[in-house]
Amino acid sequence: MTAGEQGVVKVTRIFEFPRESVFRMWTDPKKLAEWWGPEGCVNVRSEVDPRPGGKMRVDQRSPTGDISSFNATFEKVIPPELLVYRSASPGTTDEYGGFSPWEAIDTVTFAELGPRRTQVTAVTKVIAGRLEERETLMDAYREGWGQSLDKLQRALR
């Protein structure tokens, strides 16, 4: 995991699975529900429409019982190579009716390293949000990506 330029988190992970299988884990709602989000959270709702303009929504129950939502809109989708989506925190007014203090663009690439080997690189760039909260947000992204990709590894098995 790296945090090069301000407001950017980059995570790279190699999976010993075919690229199409790894890509499907991100675009099939049932598969996404198996691994998305931090450790200890259970996904109670998972919706994915992987096309430009399509939406992604994941509602998670934390270990304390709180429900939080991740909402995004796909900007670019090239199966099985690339996903680009814009996300906003739930709760600016977005298409889901919530107020968002931050917004980010996630770019996820799937590089085929061999017949059963895929490198996933996820880059999150925060494009709107309060400067004083940005470092906390970036720490949350670093931790969240790490835990999510650990869960993805287990779900692929």
PyMOL commands that set and color helices and strands:
alter all, ss='L'
color gray80, all
select helices_A, chain A and resi 19-27+29-35+131-156
alter helices_A, ss='H'
color red, helices_A
select strands_A, chain A and resi 8-15+42-48+55-61+67-78+82-88+102-114+117-129
alter strands_A, ss='S'
color yellow, strands_A
deselect
rebuild
show_as cartoon
